[in-house]
Amino acid sequence: MKLESINKYYHYEEFFQHTASLVANNSSSGEATEEQIHFTALNQKRMERWNKTLQISEEFSTILHNLKQEQIWVVITESWCGDSSQVLPVIAKVAAESNGKIELRIIFRDEHPAWIEEYHTNGSKSIPKLISFDKEGNQLFVWGPRPAEAVELFKEYKASNGEMTKEQFHINLHGWYAKDKGRGCIVTGK
């Protein structure tokens, strides 16, 4: 995909404020179903908590400060996405800690269908997806939709053949994110 094809994007603080506005208006991005409206409100609280508590280690901060190549990170997401509420604050903190070497652009999946079609996960439109580009627009790496440990939790849920409810999966998943404290979300480019 070409960076020029993005007609509208948000920086993290703008995305966070937009989500707060959606919550205030009892809405969400995308279709705004009752479930998506509920999850958008829940996700705003998750992001708010991460914004207050997330810390980047000194060691990782040093790595970010020493980045040689400037990058543009495009994250495809929606306000109702639970995984995004857990990883987007980490991605934003990493970009902020890079001393301007990483520019973060956030786009809505449903507003940019060509982007999600290009970056399917196993044939699905799973989000969030992070795509890194150099300043010339060459793709460097793709990450997402969730950290490796969370992917394993999802596989366990799918393999349970209905024995694990969707609600129990969400409890397990978000419990894992809380215990992990953002470590599994750190993007390494691998």
Accessible surface in RSA format (square Angstrom, percent):
REM  Atomic radii and reference values for relative SASA: ProtOr
REM  Chains: A
REM  Algorithm: Lee & Richards
REM  Probe-radius: 1.40
REM  Slices: 20
REM RES _ NUM      All-atoms   Total-Side   Main-Chain    Non-polar    All polar
REM                ABS   REL    ABS   REL    ABS   REL    ABS   REL    ABS   REL
RES MET A   1    64.96  33.6  27.28  18.1  37.68  89.7  21.68  18.4  43.28  57.3
RES LYS A   2   143.59  70.1 141.34  86.7   2.25   5.4  86.20  77.6  57.40  61.1
RES LEU A   3    18.37  10.2  13.31   9.5   5.06  12.7  13.52   9.5   4.85  13.1
RES GLU A   4   143.80  82.6 109.81  83.1  33.99  80.9  77.20 149.3  66.60  54.4
RES SER A   5    56.88  48.1  28.85  38.5  28.03  64.6  40.69  86.7  16.18  22.7
RES ILE A   6    17.00   9.7   0.74   0.6  16.26  39.2   0.74   0.5  16.26  44.1
RES ASN A   7   129.90  89.6  90.62  87.6  39.27  94.6  41.75 100.5  88.14  85.2
RES LYS A   8   106.59  52.0  99.29  60.9   7.29  17.4  64.92  58.4  41.67  44.4
RES TYR A   9    78.58  36.7  59.26  33.7  19.31  50.3  31.71  23.8  46.87  57.8
RES TYR A  10    22.46  10.5  22.46  12.8   0.00   0.0  20.10  15.1   2.35   2.9
RES HIS A  11    78.82  43.1  78.82  54.8   0.00   0.0  51.04  52.6  27.78  32.3
RES TYR A  12    30.83  14.4  27.83  15.8   3.01   7.8  27.83  20.9   3.01   3.7
RES GLU A  13   102.30  58.7  99.55  75.3   2.75   6.5  60.73 117.5  41.57  33.9
RES GLU A  14    88.65  50.9  81.92  62.0   6.73  16.0  39.08  75.6  49.57  40.5
RES PHE A  15     2.87   1.4   2.87   1.8   0.00   0.0   2.87   1.7   0.00   0.0
RES PHE A  16    22.29  11.2  22.29  13.8   0.00   0.0  22.29  13.5   0.00   0.0
RES GLN A  17    96.92  54.2  92.43  67.6   4.49  10.7  39.43  83.9  57.49  43.6
RES HIS A  18    56.54  30.9  51.31  35.7   5.23  13.4  35.17  36.3  21.36  24.9
RES THR A  19     0.00   0.0   0.00   0.0   0.00   0.0   0.00   0.0   0.00   0.0
RES ALA A  20    25.53  23.5  21.91  33.8   3.62   8.2  22.25  31.3   3.28   8.7
RES SER A  21    54.50  46.1  47.39  63.2   7.11  16.4  27.24  58.0  27.27  38.2
RES LEU A  22    24.59  13.7  23.99  17.2   0.60   1.5  24.59  17.3   0.00   0.0
RES VAL A  23    43.67  28.7  30.54  27.6  13.14  31.7  32.89  28.6  10.78  29.2
RES ALA A  24    87.06  80.0  45.80  70.7  41.26  93.9  57.01  80.3  30.04  79.6
RES ASN A  25   108.15  74.6  84.46  81.6  23.69  57.1  25.46  61.3  82.69  79.9
RES ASN A  26   109.96  75.8 100.01  96.7   9.94  23.9  28.79  69.3  81.16  78.4
RES SER A  27    29.19  24.7  28.91  38.6   0.28   0.6  13.35  28.4  15.84  22.2
RES SER A  28     6.61   5.6   0.00   0.0   6.61  15.2   0.00   0.0   6.61   9.3
RES SER A  29    11.33   9.6   4.13   5.5   7.21  16.6  11.33  24.1   0.00   0.0
RES GLY A  30    40.34  49.7   0.00   N/A  40.34  49.7   9.07  24.9  31.27  70.0
RES GLU A  31   142.42  81.8 110.08  83.3  32.35  77.0  44.52  86.1  97.90  79.9
RES ALA A  32    36.12  33.2  21.44  33.1  14.68  33.4  21.44  30.2  14.68  38.9
RES THR A  33    58.43  41.6  50.22  50.9   8.21  19.6  55.47  74.5   2.96   4.5
RES GLU A  34   159.88  91.8 147.96 111.9  11.92  28.4  59.04 114.2 100.84  82.3
RES GLU A  35    92.75  53.3  84.56  64.0   8.19  19.5  33.86  65.5  58.89  48.1
RES GLN A  36    29.30  16.4  29.30  21.4   0.00   0.0   7.46  15.9  21.84  16.6
RES ILE A  37    36.89  21.0  35.93  26.8   0.96   2.3  35.93  25.9   0.96   2.6
RES HIS A  38   108.91  59.5 102.09  71.0   6.82  17.5  70.17  72.3  38.74  45.1
RES PHE A  39    47.13  23.6  47.13  29.2   0.00   0.0  47.13  28.6   0.00   0.0
RES THR A  40     0.00   0.0   0.00   0.0   0.00   0.0   0.00   0.0   0.00   0.0
RES ALA A  41    32.35  29.7  31.80  49.1   0.55   1.3  31.82  44.8   0.53   1.4
RES LEU A  42    61.44  34.2  58.59  41.9   2.85   7.2  60.65  42.6   0.79   2.1
RES ASN A  43     0.99   0.7   0.99   1.0   0.00   0.0   0.99   2.4   0.00   0.0
RES GLN A  44    30.97  17.3  30.97  22.6   0.00   0.0   1.55   3.3  29.42  22.3
RES LYS A  45   138.35  67.5 133.16  81.7   5.19  12.4  78.89  71.0  59.46  63.3
RES ARG A  46    27.98  11.7  27.73  14.1   0.25   0.6   4.98   6.8  23.00  13.9
RES MET A  47     3.17   1.6   3.17   2.1   0.00   0.0   1.42   1.2   1.75   2.3
RES GLU A  48    70.99  40.8  70.92  53.7   0.07   0.2  11.80  22.8  59.19  48.3
RES ARG A  49   105.55  44.3  99.73  50.8   5.83  13.9  61.75  84.4  43.81  26.6
RES TRP A  50    12.26   4.9  11.99   5.8   0.26   0.6  11.99   6.4   0.26   0.4
RES ASN A  51    62.18  42.9  30.42  29.4  31.76  76.5  28.54  68.7  33.63  32.5
RES LYS A  52   158.44  77.3 125.03  76.7  33.40  79.5  84.86  76.4  73.58  78.4
RES THR A  53    80.67  57.4  61.90  62.7  18.78  44.7  62.23  83.6  18.44  27.9
RES LEU A  54    11.44   6.4   8.00   5.7   3.44   8.7   9.99   7.0   1.45   3.9
RES GLN A  55   141.35  79.0 120.08  87.8  21.26  50.6  50.74 108.0  90.61  68.7
RES ILE A  56    24.96  14.2   3.55   2.6  21.40  51.6   5.20   3.7  19.76  53.6
RES SER A  57    66.80  56.4  49.07  65.5  17.73  40.8  53.69 114.3  13.11  18.4
RES GLU A  58   154.19  88.5 142.50 107.8  11.69  27.8  56.96 110.2  97.23  79.4
RES GLU A  59   134.21  77.1 123.58  93.5  10.63  25.3  47.85  92.6  86.36  70.5
RES PHE A  60    33.29  16.7  32.94  20.4   0.35   0.9  33.22  20.1   0.08   0.2
RES SER A  61    13.92  11.8  13.92  18.6   0.00   0.0   9.08  19.3   4.84   6.8
RES THR A  62    72.06  51.3  70.07  71.0   1.99   4.7  50.37  67.7  21.69  32.8
RES ILE A  63    93.03  52.9  87.68  65.3   5.35  12.9  91.17  65.7   1.86   5.0
RES LEU A  64     6.45   3.6   6.45   4.6   0.00   0.0   6.45   4.5   0.00   0.0
RES HIS A  65    75.48  41.3  60.51  42.1  14.97  38.3  39.79  41.0  35.70  41.5
RES ASN A  66    88.30  60.9  77.29  74.7  11.01  26.5  22.79  54.8  65.51  63.3
RES LEU A  67    40.56  22.6  36.00  25.8   4.56  11.5  39.09  27.5   1.48   4.0
RES LYS A  68   190.25  92.8 157.05  96.4  33.20  79.0 118.70 106.8  71.55  76.2
RES GLN A  69    84.21  47.1  77.54  56.7   6.67  15.9  34.96  74.4  49.24  37.3
RES GLU A  70    79.97  45.9  75.32  57.0   4.64  11.1  14.92  28.9  65.05  53.1
RES GLN A  71    20.04  11.2  19.79  14.5   0.25   0.6   0.00   0.0  20.04  15.2
RES ILE A  72     9.42   5.4   9.42   7.0   0.00   0.0   9.42   6.8   0.00   0.0
RES TRP A  73     8.58   3.4   8.58   4.2   0.00   0.0   8.58   4.6   0.00   0.0
RES VAL A  74     0.00   0.0   0.00   0.0   0.00   0.0   0.00   0.0   0.00   0.0
RES VAL A  75     0.07   0.0   0.07   0.1   0.00   0.0   0.07   0.1   0.00   0.0
RES ILE A  76     0.00   0.0   0.00   0.0   0.00   0.0   0.00   0.0   0.00   0.0
RES THR A  77     0.00   0.0   0.00   0.0   0.00   0.0   0.00   0.0   0.00   0.0
RES GLU A  78     1.22   0.7   0.22   0.2   1.00   2.4   0.00   0.0   1.22   1.0
RES SER A  79     3.19   2.7   0.00   0.0   3.19   7.4   0.94   2.0   2.25   3.2
RES TRP A  80    46.74  18.8  43.79  21.2   2.95   6.9  43.79  23.3   2.95   4.8
RES CYS A  81     9.75   7.4   7.15   8.0   2.60   6.1   1.88   4.8   7.87   8.5
RES GLY A  82    16.94  20.9   0.00   N/A  16.94  20.9   7.99  21.9   8.95  20.0
RES ASP A  83     9.47   6.6   7.83   7.8   1.64   3.9   0.00   0.0   9.47   9.4
RES SER A  84     2.75   2.3   2.72   3.6   0.03   0.1   1.71   3.6   1.03   1.4
RES SER A  85     2.49   2.1   0.59   0.8   1.90   4.4   1.89   4.0   0.60   0.8
RES GLN A  86     3.03   1.7   2.35   1.7   0.68   1.6   0.00   0.0   3.03   2.3
RES VAL A  87     0.04   0.0   0.04   0.0   0.00   0.0   0.04   0.0   0.00   0.0
RES LEU A  88     0.16   0.1   0.01   0.0   0.15   0.4   0.16   0.1   0.00   0.0
RES PRO A  89     4.39   3.2   0.91   0.8   3.49  12.7   1.08   0.9   3.32  20.6
RES VAL A  90     0.35   0.2   0.35   0.3   0.00   0.0   0.35   0.3   0.00   0.0
RES ILE A  91     0.69   0.4   0.49   0.4   0.19   0.5   0.69   0.5   0.00   0.0
RES ALA A  92    10.46   9.6   6.39   9.9   4.07   9.3   7.06   9.9   3.40   9.0
RES LYS A  93    69.59  33.9  65.99  40.5   3.60   8.6  28.66  25.8  40.93  43.6
RES VAL A  94     0.86   0.6   0.86   0.8   0.00   0.0   0.86   0.7   0.00   0.0
RES ALA A  95     8.60   7.9   5.66   8.7   2.94   6.7   5.99   8.4   2.60   6.9
RES ALA A  96    80.52  74.0  47.00  72.5  33.52  76.2  59.92  84.4  20.59  54.5
RES GLU A  97    48.93  28.1  44.74  33.8   4.19  10.0   5.71  11.0  43.22  35.3
RES SER A  98     0.00   0.0   0.00   0.0   0.00   0.0   0.00   0.0   0.00   0.0
RES ASN A  99   106.50  73.4  74.87  72.4  31.63  76.2  29.80  71.7  76.70  74.1
RES GLY A 100    63.97  78.9   0.00   N/A  63.97  78.9  37.78 103.7  26.19  58.7
RES LYS A 101    55.31  27.0  54.75  33.6   0.55   1.3  35.14  31.6  20.17  21.5
RES ILE A 102     9.78   5.6   1.31   1.0   8.47  20.4   1.31   0.9   8.47  23.0
RES GLU A 103    47.40  27.2  41.05  31.1   6.35  15.1  28.44  55.0  18.95  15.5
RES LEU A 104    12.11   6.7   8.22   5.9   3.89   9.8   8.22   5.8   3.89  10.5
RES ARG A 105    39.10  16.4  39.10  19.9   0.00   0.0   0.00   0.0  39.10  23.7
RES ILE A 106     0.49   0.3   0.49   0.4   0.00   0.0   0.49   0.3   0.00   0.0
RES ILE A 107     0.69   0.4   0.00   0.0   0.69   1.7   0.69   0.5   0.00   0.0
RES PHE A 108     3.84   1.9   3.21   2.0   0.63   1.6   3.21   1.9   0.63   1.8
RES ARG A 109    42.28  17.8  41.84  21.3   0.44   1.1   0.81   1.1  41.47  25.1
RES ASP A 110    70.73  49.5  44.46  44.3  26.27  62.1  27.41  64.5  43.33  43.2
RES GLU A 111    91.23  52.4  69.50  52.6  21.73  51.7  40.53  78.4  50.70  41.4
RES HIS A 112     9.98   5.5   5.39   3.7   4.59  11.7   9.98  10.3   0.00   0.0
RES PRO A 113    81.50  59.4  81.03  73.9   0.47   1.7  81.50  67.3   0.00   0.0
RES ALA A 114    58.73  54.0  49.33  76.1   9.40  21.4  55.49  78.1   3.24   8.6
RES TRP A 115     3.35   1.3   3.35   1.6   0.00   0.0   3.35   1.8   0.00   0.0
RES ILE A 116     2.30   1.3   2.30   1.7   0.00   0.0   2.30   1.7   0.00   0.0
RES GLU A 117    89.85  51.6  72.58  54.9  17.27  41.1  39.88  77.1  49.96  40.8
RES GLU A 118   101.31  58.2  73.25  55.4  28.06  66.8   8.13  15.7  93.19  76.1
RES TYR A 119    15.54   7.3  11.88   6.8   3.66   9.5  14.89  11.2   0.65   0.8
RES HIS A 120    68.04  37.2  46.47  32.3  21.57  55.2  35.61  36.7  32.43  37.7
RES THR A 121    28.32  20.1  24.50  24.8   3.82   9.1  27.68  37.2   0.64   1.0
RES ASN A 122   155.87 107.5 109.02 105.3  46.86 112.8  42.40 102.1 113.47 109.7
RES GLY A 123    63.26  78.0   0.00   N/A  63.26  78.0  30.90  84.8  32.36  72.5
RES SER A 124    49.54  41.9  44.40  59.3   5.13  11.8  44.56  94.9   4.98   7.0
RES LYS A 125    94.93  46.3  88.58  54.4   6.35  15.1  42.15  37.9  52.78  56.2
RES SER A 126    35.65  30.1  25.57  34.1  10.09  23.2  14.23  30.3  21.43  30.0
RES ILE A 127    10.62   6.0   4.09   3.0   6.53  15.7   4.09   2.9   6.53  17.7
RES PRO A 128     0.99   0.7   0.96   0.9   0.03   0.1   0.99   0.8   0.00   0.0
RES LYS A 129    13.06   6.4  13.06   8.0   0.00   0.0   0.08   0.1  12.98  13.8
RES LEU A 130     1.37   0.8   0.47   0.3   0.91   2.3   0.47   0.3   0.91   2.4
RES ILE A 131     0.00   0.0   0.00   0.0   0.00   0.0   0.00   0.0   0.00   0.0
RES SER A 132     0.00   0.0   0.00   0.0   0.00   0.0   0.00   0.0   0.00   0.0
RES PHE A 133     2.07   1.0   2.07   1.3   0.00   0.0   2.07   1.3   0.00   0.0
RES ASP A 134    12.36   8.7  12.36  12.3   0.00   0.0   0.99   2.3  11.37  11.3
RES LYS A 135    96.90  47.3  71.33  43.8  25.57  60.9  44.06  39.7  52.84  56.3
RES GLU A 136   139.85  80.3 103.26  78.1  36.59  87.1  59.19 114.5  80.66  65.9
RES GLY A 137    25.41  31.3   0.00   N/A  25.41  31.3   9.63  26.4  15.78  35.3
RES ASN A 138    85.92  59.3  81.55  78.8   4.37  10.5  23.56  56.7  62.36  60.3
RES GLN A 139    94.15  52.7  64.16  46.9  30.00  71.4  19.11  40.7  75.04  56.9
RES LEU A 140    68.56  38.2  35.24  25.2  33.32  83.8  38.15  26.8  30.41  81.8
RES PHE A 141    34.29  17.2  27.54  17.1   6.75  17.6  34.29  20.8   0.00   0.0
RES VAL A 142    52.60  34.6  28.82  26.1  23.78  57.3  28.82  25.0  23.78  64.5
RES TRP A 143    36.51  14.7  32.08  15.5   4.42  10.4  20.34  10.8  16.17  26.2
RES GLY A 144    22.30  27.5   0.00   N/A  22.30  27.5   0.22   0.6  22.08  49.4
RES PRO A 145     7.93   5.8   7.93   7.2   0.00   0.0   7.93   6.5   0.00   0.0
RES ARG A 146    37.93  15.9  30.06  15.3   7.87  18.7   0.00   0.0  37.93  23.0
RES PRO A 147     1.72   1.3   0.08   0.1   1.64   6.0   1.72   1.4   0.00   0.0
RES ALA A 148    73.79  67.8  61.91  95.5  11.89  27.0  66.12  93.1   7.67  20.3
RES GLU A 149    89.07  51.1  84.09  63.6   4.98  11.9  40.48  78.3  48.60  39.7
RES ALA A 150     0.00   0.0   0.00   0.0   0.00   0.0   0.00   0.0   0.00   0.0
RES VAL A 151    43.73  28.8  43.57  39.4   0.16   0.4  43.73  38.0   0.00   0.0
RES GLU A 152    89.24  51.2  89.14  67.4   0.11   0.3  40.02  77.4  49.22  40.2
RES LEU A 153    36.89  20.5  35.36  25.3   1.53   3.8  35.36  24.8   1.53   4.1
RES PHE A 154    64.66  32.3  64.66  40.0   0.00   0.0  64.66  39.2   0.00   0.0
RES LYS A 155   116.64  56.9 111.25  68.3   5.39  12.8  71.48  64.3  45.16  48.1
RES GLU A 156    99.38  57.1  90.84  68.7   8.54  20.3  39.51  76.4  59.87  48.9
RES TYR A 157    43.56  20.3  40.75  23.2   2.81   7.3  15.65  11.8  27.91  34.4
RES LYS A 158   126.37  61.7 109.73  67.3  16.64  39.6  60.26  54.2  66.11  70.4
RES ALA A 159    74.66  68.6  49.85  76.9  24.81  56.4  59.90  84.4  14.76  39.1
RES SER A 160    22.62  19.1  10.82  14.4  11.81  27.2  21.34  45.4   1.28   1.8
RES ASN A 161   135.25  93.3 101.46  98.0  33.79  81.4  35.65  85.8  99.60  96.3
RES GLY A 162    68.05  83.9   0.00   N/A  68.05  83.9  36.75 100.9  31.30  70.1
RES GLU A 163   160.64  92.2 124.05  93.9  36.59  87.1  48.83  94.4 111.81  91.3
RES MET A 164    40.76  21.1  33.96  22.5   6.79  16.2  37.68  32.0   3.07   4.1
RES THR A 165    75.84  53.9  68.71  69.7   7.13  17.0  69.23  93.0   6.60  10.0
RES LYS A 166    99.13  48.4  94.32  57.9   4.81  11.5  56.97  51.3  42.16  44.9
RES GLU A 167   117.64  67.5 115.08  87.1   2.56   6.1  63.27 122.4  54.37  44.4
RES GLN A 168    76.09  42.6  75.08  54.9   1.02   2.4  26.19  55.7  49.91  37.9
RES PHE A 169     8.98   4.5   8.98   5.6   0.00   0.0   8.98   5.4   0.00   0.0
RES HIS A 170    50.76  27.7  49.79  34.6   0.98   2.5  23.00  23.7  27.76  32.3
RES ILE A 171   114.74  65.3 105.51  78.6   9.22  22.2 111.53  80.3   3.21   8.7
RES ASN A 172    49.97  34.5  39.04  37.7  10.93  26.3  14.09  33.9  35.88  34.7
RES LEU A 173     3.26   1.8   3.26   2.3   0.00   0.0   3.26   2.3   0.00   0.0
RES HIS A 174    25.63  14.0  21.68  15.1   3.95  10.1  17.94  18.5   7.69   8.9
RES GLY A 175    29.48  36.3   0.00   N/A  29.48  36.3  27.44  75.3   2.04   4.6
RES TRP A 176    47.25  19.0  42.52  20.6   4.73  11.1  32.24  17.2  15.01  24.4
RES TYR A 177     2.19   1.0   2.02   1.2   0.16   0.4   2.08   1.6   0.11   0.1
RES ALA A 178    49.28  45.3  41.84  64.6   7.44  16.9  44.29  62.4   4.99  13.2
RES LYS A 179   163.79  79.9 149.62  91.8  14.17  33.7  98.37  88.5  65.42  69.7
RES ASP A 180    18.62  13.0  13.89  13.8   4.73  11.2   5.00  11.8  13.61  13.6
RES LYS A 181   129.63  63.2 120.50  73.9   9.13  21.7  78.18  70.4  51.45  54.8
RES GLY A 182     3.60   4.4   0.00   N/A   3.60   4.4   2.80   7.7   0.79   1.8
RES ARG A 183   156.37  65.7 141.24  72.0  15.13  36.0  74.88 102.3  81.49  49.4
RES GLY A 184    21.59  26.6   0.00   N/A  21.59  26.6  11.85  32.5   9.74  21.8
RES CYS A 185     0.97   0.7   0.79   0.9   0.18   0.4   0.00   0.0   0.97   1.0
RES ILE A 186    42.02  23.9  31.84  23.7  10.18  24.5  31.87  23.0  10.15  27.5
RES VAL A 187     9.43   6.2   1.08   1.0   8.34  20.1   1.14   1.0   8.29  22.5
RES THR A 188    93.11  66.2  58.13  58.9  34.98  83.4  55.33  74.3  37.78  57.1
RES GLY A 189    32.21  39.7   0.00   N/A  32.21  39.7   8.73  24.0  23.48  52.6
RES LYS A 190   211.34 103.1 152.67  93.7  58.67 139.7 131.39 118.3  79.95  85.2
END  Absolute sums over single chains surface
CHAIN  1 A    10032.5       8089.3       1943.2       5297.3       4735.3
END  Absolute sums over all chains
TOTAL         10032.5       8089.3       1943.2       5297.3       4735.3
